Amino acid sequence: MITASWNDKVIAKSDNTVLVEGNHYFPFADVNFDMLSHSKTETSCHWKGTASYFNIEVDGQSNIDAAFTYKTPKDEASNILDHVAFWRGVQVKVD
């Protein structure tokens, strides 16, 4: 089982992540979107496409742009469609 947590709150938990470039991408079904809010930030990856970001909100604290997804990934990254990855202090732990 793989968990993503921030400030001691589990944001995602799955036994079905996709590992890409050292990041575990969690299926949407295994992510608690109640803790996420859309960000206006977007970045571009030459082989994955355009990443869209989420802010994490836990107990009145925010972690800006700490989660990301590729809404329409390029063909080479189609396995991360409808998945979310985390960074910026989010603890991703493999149990």
N, C-alpha and C positions, 0 to 999 in steps of 0.2 A: 504494500500500500504506500502511496506517495501523498504527502500532505504539503499544502502551502499555507503558511500562517504569518500573521503580522500582529504585533502587540498581543500575543497569546491568544489570538482568535483564528480559528481555522477558516480559511477562505475557500479552499478547494481540497478535495480528497478523492483519489482515484487509484484504481489498479490498472488503468488503461490509458496512460499518458503516452505521448509521442516525444521522443528525445531528439532534438535538433540543435546542433551547435551548443551543446551543454545545457540547453533549457528544456525543462519538462513542460510540454503543452498539454493542458488538461481539457478534456471534452467539456463543452458547455454544460451538459447535464450534471457534471460533477462540481460545478462552480457555484458558490453562493453569490448571485448577482445583487442581493440586497446590500452587500457591502461595497459594491462597485458603482461608480457614476462615470458617465461618459466624459472624456476630455476632448478638447479640440485639437490636441496634438496628433500629428501624423508624421511618419518618417518613411523613407523608401529603402528597400533592400534590393540589390540588383538581381537576386534570384528568387526571393520570396514574394516580392511585391510591396504594396503599401500597408504599413502597420497603423492601426488605430489604437488609441490608448484609453485606459480607464484610471481614475483615481480610486484609491481604497480609503474607505471611511470606517474607522473603528473607534468606538467610545469617544466621539468628538474630536478625534485626531485624523488628519489626512496625510496620505502618502501619494503625492502627485505623480501621475503617469507611471504607476508601479505595476500595471498589468497591461498586456497588449495582445492584440489579435490581428489576423490577416483576413479581412472580410471576403476578399476575392484573391486568394493567393495564386501565384503563377503555377503553371502545370507541374513544375519540379517540386513544388511545396504543397501540392493538393492534399497531402495527408494531414496538414494542420488546419484545414478548413473547419470552422466551428470549434476551435480550440483556443484557450487562453494560456499565456505564459506570464511569469512574474519575475520581477527584479527589484532593485532599489530597497534592499533590506528585508524583503519578504523571504522567510525561511522556507526552503523547499527541502523536505526531508524524506528519504527513502527508508521505509521500515521493512 
